[in-house]
Amino acid sequence: MGQVHPLQTPQGGEEASRAQAPAAVRSIDSAHCALCGAKLSARSLRYHLISPQTCDVPITVCHTCHKAALGEGYRPAE
């Protein structure tokens, strides 16, 4: 079996403050299209639209639904 050694912790100064700083987290608006339910991967195009039925809440849709929704009265969220 191999031997395990504990990691060294920084004693002070600039290195200690970097070790304790939280990592930046990027949020993803939606994991699925609000209209068809298709999974939106990190690379897929996302569009934010305003529904003609609810004018306050923007929804996230896929590329295919974006084209269809614009013809149905949805408008781009700004």
Protein Blocks (a to p, Z undefined) as FASTA:
>chain_A
ZZdddddddfbhjllmmmmpccdddddfbfbdfklopacdfkbccdddddfklmkbccdd
dfklmmmmmmnopacdZZ
